[in-house]
Amino acid sequence: MALLSLLVSKPSLKTSFLPLTSHLIPIIPSSPLSSHCTTPTFPLPSQSPPVPKKRPFNISAHTRTWQDPYHWMRNAKDPDFVDYLNQENSYAQAFMADTQNLQRTLLEEMKNRLPTQISTPPERWGHWLYYQYIPEGKEYPVLCRRLETEESGLLKTLLNYAKGHFGMEQVLLDWNQIAEQYGYVHVGTCRVSPDHKFLAYTLDITGNEQFLLQVKDLSNGYIVSRSQVDGVVSLAWAQDSTTLFYTVSDENQRPYRVLFTKLGSDEIDDVPVFTESNSSFCVDITSTKDGKFITVNSNSRTSSEVYVIDATNPLDGLQRVRERVSGVRYFLEHHYGVFYILTNAPLSESEDRLDGNYYLAQCQVGDIQSSDWQNFILPSEDMSFQDMDIFNGHLVLFVNKKSFPALCSVNLPIKFNSVNQLEIENLDPWFFPLPSSQCNIVPGSNHDFMNPVYRVVLSSPVMPGVVVDYNMSEQIFSIVQQEKVRDIPGDCGSCSLAYELDTSEHLDPLNYKDKNNLNIELQRWKDFSGAYCCKTKEVISHDGVRVPLTILYSRKAWQRGQSPGLLEGYGAYGEVLDKSWCSDRLSLLDRGWVLAFADVRGGGGHSLWHKYGSGLNKCNSIYDFISCGNYLVSEGYVHRDQLGAIGFSAGGLLVGAAINMNPNLFRAAILKVPFLDACNTLLDPSLPLTLLDYEEFGNPQIQSQFESILSYSPYDNIPRDACLPSMLVTASFHDSRVGVWEAAKWVARTRDIACSHCSRSVILKTNMTGGHFGEGGCYSQCEETAYDYAFLMKTIGNVNGNK
């Protein structure tokens, strides 16, 4: 289990802090399957599933009126609803009773694979080294630091780390102590002050994501008394290390206001700085990497507006960079009097560039409010800019190159001379060597502006996480640490040269300097590609569009046409589906399962991939998912009657809608904290985060968008009397992103409408204490995954769990 430091200097500029929530369509035919209810292959509980009460309730929109007898579940405090959830938990327990031994077996496998020491290598920031580790036998991490002088050098530091030799350690924050005190812990944001004397962090102890701001004096370990504020989302320090800016949420959990507090000034109330009145916009604050400015970013899902505050004179107020324009987004960084701006604004008045493609603009600090940015850096034809980071001597660009993620650095400062438009190739970029095109890239904290080294964590479905330092000045890299996986046969692993993997599509060693070629030859990444096959296929969807499908299986255990499989999808908010290494998956792979990841439209990819799967185009993502499922069966990767599906949050909408459209395609499904009651939720603007989702799914107040949402909303399209797959539906009682009633209503309506026999294998499991992200501890995550896998093995096959 890899750890990532929370001490990030700033969030990714384009990372959305918005939530990952949320029979008009012809059914797409699939391979004919036997009806699931005619030949049950697993035992059902002797008790019947609970039957919730119905209460008449009419809903009207656009001249339509329909009944929702389970609308009463919206009141989560209703004692009848709480009782119903408890009854469902009891039924789920009875349904899974015969898998107890299997769950224990799976859990023991997963725990045995965890390394004895889970920790991050130290990262330097100034004269301090920051790191995290999980104490043996504990669930949660501990954030620590130790003082290190420049003279000792990073090499010595890493050697001491490898040997387990550390000096005087200072514990800054122990998640375990908080969890023991409150029973739940979720730390949202951590920010160390520029002078390293204070730690500001946000804390959720209930699961409802109402974060409490706390500031800890690191000299004595005490919490600063006046610092505690409820509903805080993001933080940024001014350079004086006593002025702290923060955002707070409104009653709908929308971050809308910026305030600042002055440590040590008990007589002064916290002062409002900025308020966003438009309910479609959220406010985020961050510091530029050099700490010279604080940016106030007011973003919708498609538009943005940025204000800057001089961090050296934080009380001088803020100035707007550029007035918001519908469809235009921009994000900025600072470098010695120059702002670098990542934007999709039109390059000229005559050009329409609102196609999602980003480029870099440059302007002097004094000209920031100028309506015309002069200097531009454009991506090449086969590339798109995704994000950026900045250092004293280098600009780091996150790009999508030939549909694969990549990173490159450019030397700073950039001089345009008389030319005001350059292509990225003109700047002699250094593309960081990566193990493969399937690599998942997660930045480290990279807090030190003066550091020429950029740290990332790389992983893939067959490669455990690798911490890599890229020295941008010398254009060489070093492997700092790779996640260890225990209890795997020695012949499973292999060491691969960086350029031996997917070089035709990803790396071109001929473009590297001689010293870097030598560096690559000396650096090896350990992967398990010898034991597990990972390939990416292109699946033709309903309209001819090619959809990437990543397929993972054991070379030894997989059997063509006979293996069970699990298809995962998300397809929302422009988020790329996470395909990073997870050792828990080996419990399925080693039993012959195929794991597949469908990068359907609506998720991340090229510039228009999100647009073509959101709003009025949302059904494309559902068709894509069904097409990927059919491909796995038709190509013999998965047995025709042993395909499962899994979706988290908005991915639950994807899977639920796919099940409605094609009930016979999947044998089982897992819907985790799923967004299922889309139409009713989006029709109620009083619910948290609903207004923010209009740009993603559509505004049902507009008839055409209402018709679109209603056509795929899972809760509203359950096919009557259909034989649906077995389903495990999970919910969290304190979930503030997806209401607990969404899962409950779906299960109740499924049992009411669909085949009564099949619906007995639909179970609802509610965490009565947690929130949207569950418990979060490393061992509790293993327990949850073991439960999920046991459900799949029971309902699809291999209930004994034999390898």
Salt bridges, closest charged atoms under 4 A:
ASP68 OD2 - HIS71 ND1 3.97
ASP68 OD2 - LYS745 NZ 2.73
ASP78 OD2 - ARG55 NH2 3.47
ASP80 OD2 - LYS53 NZ 2.19
ASP80 OD2 - ARG55 NH2 3.72
GLU88 OE2 - ARG751 NH1 2.67
ASP98 OD2 - LYS794 NZ 2.78
GLU109 OE1 - ARG113 NH2 3.52
GLU109 OE2 - ARG591 NH2 2.69
GLU109 OE2 - LYS803 NZ 3.86
GLU148 OE1 - ARG146 NH1 3.14
GLU180 OE2 - LYS138 NZ 3.21
GLU209 OE2 - ARG737 NE 2.85
ASP240 OD2 - LYS262 NZ 2.96
ASP250 OD2 - ARG254 NE 3.24
ASP270 OD1 - ARG226 NH2 3.51
GLU276 OE1 - ARG324 NH2 2.45
ASP290 OD2 - HIS334 ND1 2.58
GLU305 OE2 - ARG320 NH1 3.29
GLU305 OE1 - ARG324 NH2 3.15
GLU333 OE2 - LYS10 NZ 3.87
GLU351 OE2 - ARG353 NH1 3.67
ASP389 OD1 - LYS10 NZ 3.78
ASP389 OD1 - LYS289 NZ 2.89
ASP469 OD1 - ARG455 NE 2.73
GLU538 OE1 - ARG546 NH1 3.78
ASP543 OD1 - HIS542 ND1 3.91
ASP543 OD2 - ARG601 NH1 2.86
ASP599 OD2 - LYS579 NZ 2.92
ASP624 OD1 - ARG601 NH2 2.74
ASP641 OD1 - HIS36 NE2 3.80
ASP641 OD2 - ARG667 NH1 2.56
ASP677 OD2 - LYS745 NZ 2.66
ASP684 OD2 - ARG74 NH2 2.47
ASP693 OD1 - ARG301 NH2 3.09
GLU696 OE1 - HIS610 NE2 2.74
GLU707 OE1 - ARG64 NH2 2.97
ASP735 OD2 - HIS772 ND1 2.73
ASP752 OD2 - LYS54 NZ 2.80
GLU784 OE2 - LYS672 NZ 2.91
ASP788 OD2 - LYS672 NZ 2.94
